[in-house]
Amino acid sequence: MITAAQMRAARALLGVDQRTLARLAGVSLPTIQRMETSTGNVRGNVDSLTKVVAALDGAGLELIGENTASPSGGRGVRLKSGDGA
């Protein structure tokens, strides 16, 4: 799962607005707006959510899930290393 805060942080790291993320993901602007106003985990159509996550991944972002190895052990967003790892 991805949280609304992760989506906003991911966009900030990429330097894109909601309209650009919607275009990259192939979803509507209102879909991105609804996702980003969710409380906690993003709510929405699984297909749309999958498209957004794939677009962020394709742009070079790694989404860090709950209890995934990270220094703080929490959720977050980080840029992938240059070697694809």
Secondary structure, DSSP 8 states (H G I E B T S, - for coil): --BHHHHHHHHHHHT--HHHHHHHHT--HHHHHHHHT-SSB--S-HHHHHHHHHHHHHTTEEEE-TT-S-TTSS-EEEE--TT--
